[in-house]
Each structure stands twice: as structure tokens, then as C-alpha cells.
Amino acid sequence: MTPVEASKQENEPLVYKNLYKEKVIRKPKFKIGDTVRTSKFKTKFMRGYDPTFTEEIFKISEVLKTDPITYKIKDLNEEEIK
């Protein structure tokens, strides 16, 4: 659609629908109480055989409905991780 066609009154609903699409609601991958590991930050010279996740295990304490979905985690001693 050209800009001239888009500015016509009869095409207004189509243009609005194209610009302001409905947000897709995604389901969280993890639930509260699930145990997870976090990924390590990789440097340039890190070897491919080095572990990419932490050895410490965490629990999901809260699921935040943001975009993207984020999680609050606690360690196994119930201490909040910031």
C-alpha cells in the first residue's frame, strides 16, 4: 500500500490494524518451584568444552509477565538472588 492509499479514509482500519497488532501472550517456560541453572558469561577465549552453565542450582520464586518473560530466583537456602 502506498502512502497516498494509506492516507485515504476507507483504508484507515486496515492501516491501524497493521500498525497496532495484538500482542501475543506467551506461556512461561518454567513454573514456580522449578529448579534451574543459570548460564555463564562466555568470553572470547573460553574453550568449547568448558561448562556453559553454573554448577549451583536455583529455584524459580516468581514469574514476571514482562516482555520477554523473566523470573526471580532463589538459591536452595531460600536466599533471593539479585
SULLIN-V961443 format. One record per pair of residues at least 24 apart in sequence whose ideal C-beta (glycine too) atoms are under 10 Angstrom apart, sorted by the first residue. I is the first residue (numbers start at 1). J is the second residue. Records with the same first field share a line. If there is no record, write none. Layout:
I->J / J
This chain:
23->67
24->67
25->65 / 67
26->65 / 67 / 68 / 69
27->69
28->60 / 63 / 64 / 65 / 69 / 70 / 71
29->60 / 63 / 69 / 71
30->59 / 60 / 63 / 69 / 71 / 73
31->60 / 63 / 71
32->59 / 60 / 61 / 62 / 63 / 71 / 72
33->59 / 60 / 61
34->58 / 59 / 60 / 63 / 71 / 73
35->59 / 60 / 73 / 76
36->60 / 71 / 73
38->73 / 81
56->81
